[in-house]
Amino acid sequence: MTRMVADCRLYPSEQGCTLTISGEPEEVLAAAVQHAVSSHGHEDSDELRTWLRDNLKVEAATSA
């Protein structure tokens, strides 16, 4: 399965957050929701989850 990335650096925030989360899509989504709620004050909602899911990026391939 393709690894995905949620990268706070791509979106403006008051604190200039630099967190990047990568992994399988559902685990990234779960961690990104927790981060958005605990660090950015968002409410855990279907709208937030849809926005996060729609904004995940495919992780760039790296050599092992």
HUQUI-V366525 format. One record per helix or strand of 2 or more residues. SS is the DSSP state (H for helix, E for strand). FROM is the first residue (numbers start at 1). LEN is the number of residues. If there is no record, write none. Layout:
# HUQUI-V366525
ss=SS from=FROM len=LEN
ss=SS from=FROM len=LEN
This chain:
# HUQUI-V366525
ss=E from=3 len=5
ss=H from=8 len=3
ss=E from=20 len=5
ss=H from=25 len=16
ss=H from=46 len=9
ss=E from=57 len=2
